[in-house]
Amino acid sequence: MDEKKIEEELKKVWDEIPVSHSDNEKEMSWEQFQAKAFSPKKQKNKPWRYYAAAAAVLIFALIGTGLYFNSSNPASNNIQFAENIIENPASIIKTAVLPDSSVVELSPNSKIAYAGNFAANRKVEVFGEVYFKVKKDKKHPFQVFCNETTTTVLGTSFTVKGYTQKEVTVELYEGSVQMNVKNLNEKWILKPGEKFTYGNNSASVTEFNRFVDFDNEKLTAVSTYIESNYGYKMIIPQEYHNQRITVRINKKEDLKTIIQLISEMYNLNFEVNEKLKQITFQ
């Protein structure tokens, strides 16, 4: 290429409008925020601390309309689930703790069942919609039975949705899970960002978007996202409303982590009012 063409190409680059940040840049930005927020020196006096050394957390929601709490469910291998049942007939979310210290949040008109020896036999059957935070235990895998599928937890966070008796969707956000289907010898190991779908006697694995992106957006956009997805109103000082942020957030990120990182990033303190579901930065 001669000098004239080189100059023309350089001019094009110079005049070009900057492109959006790449996915890697967004993820790196978030990781840098986490590293900064959770450094040992800065954790001591924070009002809402997040313990990175805690046991690995599994987060998923189960929605099933065709599950029955008895030993006849073919996917449950005749496990007696109905020995213990937790149900939520109320109109608000109900929180309960399982014998292995895992936490469950049951949506209205939902229930779960598990056996009496749950600590050594961590198998759960669900009706409705349930959110889990599962305590890590390598010796005792956590299994979820939904219609004709069995999800075996090998890692951290995913969703399971069973809208009909014959259809199940599993979306993996972090870690790894193994999928099995009744009467099929094949098994599927999902990687983060992969979705397993089973219906009409057919199984498939595709990709899905597990992140929400903020690309040079106002901080108020994050505030709106938090209110819409977590139910907390975020109040920030007026002078920070036009502050810009570029970050990629896992859609299943813990709210405490997001708030802590914003606090560290903008050097703000915050208070959480659980009664009003309000987070105030100052």
C-alpha positions in Angstrom: 0.0 0.0 0.0 1.5 3.4 -1.0 1.8 6.4 1.4 -1.3 8.1 0.0 -3.5 5.1 0.6 -2.0 4.7 4.1 -2.9 8.3 4.9 -6.4 7.8 3.6 -6.9 4.7 5.8 -5.5 6.5 8.8 -7.9 9.4 8.2 -10.9 7.0 8.1 -9.9 5.6 11.4 -9.4 9.0 12.9 -12.7 10.3 11.7 -14.6 7.1 12.7 -17.2 7.3 15.5 -16.0 5.1 18.4 -17.7 1.7 18.4 -19.5 0.3 21.4 -17.4 -1.5 24.0 -16.8 -5.1 23.3 -18.3 -7.9 25.4 -14.9 -8.7 26.8 -14.3 -5.1 27.9 -17.7 -5.1 29.6 -17.0 -8.3 31.5 -13.5 -7.1 32.4 -14.9 -3.9 33.7 -17.3 -5.8 36.0 -14.5 -8.1 37.2 -12.3 -5.1 38.0 -15.2 -3.6 40.0 -15.6 -6.8 41.9 -11.8 -7.1 42.6 -11.9 -3.5 43.9 -15.0 -3.9 46.0 -14.0 -7.1 47.7 -10.4 -6.3 48.6 -9.8 -7.2 52.2 -9.1 -3.6 53.3 -12.3 -2.2 52.0 -14.7 -4.8 53.3 -14.3 -4.1 57.0 -16.6 -1.1 57.4 -19.1 -1.6 54.7 -22.7 -1.7 55.8 -23.6 -4.5 53.4 -20.7 -7.0 53.1 -20.5 -9.8 50.6 -18.4 -12.8 51.6 -16.6 -14.1 48.6 -15.3 -17.0 50.6 -18.7 -18.3 51.4 -20.0 -21.6 50.0 -20.8 -21.5 46.3 -24.4 -20.4 45.6 -26.8 -22.0 43.2 -29.6 -19.8 42.0 -32.5 -21.0 39.9 -36.2 -20.7 39.5 -38.4 -23.7 38.8 -41.8 -23.3 37.1 -43.8 -26.5 36.7 -47.4 -27.2 36.2 -47.4 -31.0 35.9 -45.5 -32.2 38.9 -47.2 -34.5 41.6 -45.9 -35.1 45.0 -45.8 -38.9 45.1 -43.5 -41.7 44.2 -45.1 -42.3 40.8 -43.2 -39.6 39.1 -41.0 -41.5 36.6 -38.2 -38.9 36.8 -37.9 -39.2 40.5 -36.8 -42.9 40.6 -39.5 -43.7 43.2 -38.1 -41.3 45.8 -40.5 -40.5 48.6 -40.7 -36.8 48.2 -43.9 -36.2 50.1 -42.4 -36.8 53.5 -41.8 -33.1 53.8 -43.8 -30.4 52.0 -43.3 -26.6 52.1 -46.1 -24.6 50.4 -47.0 -21.0 50.0 -50.7 -20.2 49.7 -50.0 -16.5 50.4 -49.8 -13.6 48.0 -46.2 -12.7 48.8 -42.9 -14.7 48.5 -42.2 -17.1 51.3 -38.6 -17.9 52.4 -37.6 -21.2 54.0 -34.4 -23.0 54.9 -33.9 -26.7 54.0 -32.1 -29.1 56.3 -28.8 -28.7 54.5 -29.0 -24.9 55.0 -30.0 -24.2 51.4 -32.5 -21.3 51.2 -35.6 -21.4 49.1 -38.0 -18.6 48.2 -41.5 -19.8 47.1 -43.6 -17.7 44.9 -47.4 -17.5 45.7 -49.2 -20.8 45.1 -46.0 -22.8 45.0 -44.7 -25.7 47.0 -41.8 -28.1 47.2 -41.4 -31.7 48.5 -38.3 -33.6 49.8 -37.5 -36.7 51.7 -36.7 -36.8 55.5 -33.1 -37.8 54.9 -32.5 -34.7 52.8 -29.1 -33.8 54.1 -27.7 -37.0 52.6 -30.3 -37.3 49.8 -30.7 -33.8 48.3 -33.5 -34.3 45.8 -36.4 -31.8 45.4 -39.6 -31.9 43.5 -41.3 -28.6 42.7 -44.8 -27.3 41.8 -45.0 -23.6 40.8 -42.1 -21.2 40.9 -39.2 -21.5 43.4 -35.9 -19.7 43.8 -33.0 -21.6 45.3 -29.7 -20.7 47.0 -28.1 -24.1 47.4 -25.3 -24.9 49.8 -22.3 -26.5 48.1 -21.7 -30.2 49.0 -19.6 -32.3 46.7 -20.5 -35.5 48.5 -24.2 -35.0 48.1 -25.2 -33.6 44.6 -28.4 -31.5 44.4 -31.0 -32.8 42.0 -34.2 -31.2 40.7 -36.9 -33.3 39.1 -39.2 -31.6 36.6 -41.5 -33.7 34.5 -39.4 -36.2 32.5 -36.0 -34.4 33.2 -33.5 -34.6 36.0 -31.1 -31.6 36.5 -28.0 -32.6 38.5 -26.1 -29.6 39.9 -22.4 -29.6 39.1 -21.9 -25.8 39.5 -23.6 -22.6 40.5 -26.5 -20.8 38.8 -29.3 -21.7 36.4 -33.0 -21.5 35.8 -35.4 -24.4 35.2 -38.8 -23.8 33.7 -41.5 -26.4 33.1 -44.6 -24.8 31.7 -46.3 -28.1 30.7 -45.9 -31.7 31.7 -43.9 -32.4 28.6 -41.7 -29.4 28.2 -38.7 -28.2 30.2 -36.1 -25.4 29.7 -32.8 -25.1 31.6 -30.6 -22.0 31.2 -27.2 -22.1 32.7 -25.7 -18.9 33.9 -22.6 -20.1 35.8 -20.8 -23.4 36.5 -22.1 -26.6 35.1 -25.1 -28.9 35.1 -25.9 -32.3 33.7 -29.2 -33.0 32.0 -30.9 -36.4 31.8 -34.2 -37.4 30.2 -36.3 -40.4 31.1 -35.7 -43.4 28.9 -32.8 -41.7 27.1 -29.3 -42.9 27.6 -27.8 -39.6 26.3 -26.8 -36.9 28.8 -26.0 -33.3 28.2 -23.4 -31.2 30.1 -24.2 -27.5 29.8 -21.7 -24.7 29.7 -22.5 -21.1 30.8 -24.7 -19.4 28.2 -26.2 -22.6 27.0 -29.9 -23.5 27.1 -31.3 -27.0 27.2 -34.8 -27.5 25.8 -36.8 -30.7 26.0 -40.3 -31.2 24.5 -42.2 -33.5 22.1 -39.6 -36.2 22.8 -36.9 -34.0 21.4 -33.9 -32.4 23.2 -31.7 -29.5 21.9 -29.0 -27.2 23.2 -28.7 -23.6 22.0 -27.2 -20.4 23.2 -29.0 -17.6 25.1 -28.0 -14.1 26.4 -27.2 -14.4 30.2 -26.0 -10.8 30.6 -27.5 -7.3 30.6 -25.3 -4.6 29.1 -24.9 -1.0 30.1 -22.8 0.7 27.4 -21.8 4.2 28.4 -25.3 4.7 29.9 -26.3 7.0 32.7 -26.2 5.6 36.2 -29.9 6.1 36.4 -30.3 3.3 33.9 -28.8 0.9 36.4 -31.2 2.3 39.0 -34.2 1.5 36.7 -32.9 -2.0 36.1 -32.5 -2.7 39.8 -36.1 -1.5 40.6 -37.5 -3.6 37.7 -35.6 -6.8 38.4 -35.0 -6.8 42.2 -37.9 -4.6 43.5 -35.7 -2.1 45.3 -35.9 1.6 44.6 -32.4 3.1 44.2 -32.0 6.7 45.3 -28.8 8.5 44.2 -27.6 12.1 44.7 -28.7 14.5 42.0 -25.2 15.2 40.9 -24.6 11.5 40.0 -27.6 11.2 37.7 -25.6 11.9 34.6 -22.6 9.8 35.6 -21.8 7.3 32.8 -21.2 3.6 33.3 -20.1 0.7 31.0 -20.6 -2.7 32.5 -21.9 -6.2 31.8 -23.9 -7.8 34.6 -25.0 -11.4 34.9 -28.8 -11.4 34.9 -28.7 -13.6 38.0 -26.1 -11.4 39.9 -26.8 -11.0 43.6 -28.2 -7.6 44.3 -25.8 -7.1 47.2 -22.9 -7.5 44.8 -24.2 -4.9 42.4 -24.9 -2.3 45.1 -21.6 -2.9 46.8 -19.7 -2.4 43.5 -21.6 0.9 42.7 -20.8 2.1 46.2 -17.1 1.4 45.7 -17.0 2.7 42.1 -18.5 6.1 43.0 -17.1 6.3 46.6 -20.6 6.5 48.1 -22.1 5.1 51.3 -25.5 3.5 51.2 -28.4 2.4 53.5 -30.9 -0.3 52.8 -34.5 0.0 54.1 -35.9 -3.5 53.8 -39.4 -2.4 54.9 -39.6 0.2 52.1 -37.5 -1.8 49.7 -35.3 1.2 49.2 -31.5 1.7 48.7 -30.2 5.2 49.4 -26.8 6.4 48.3 -25.1 9.4 49.8 
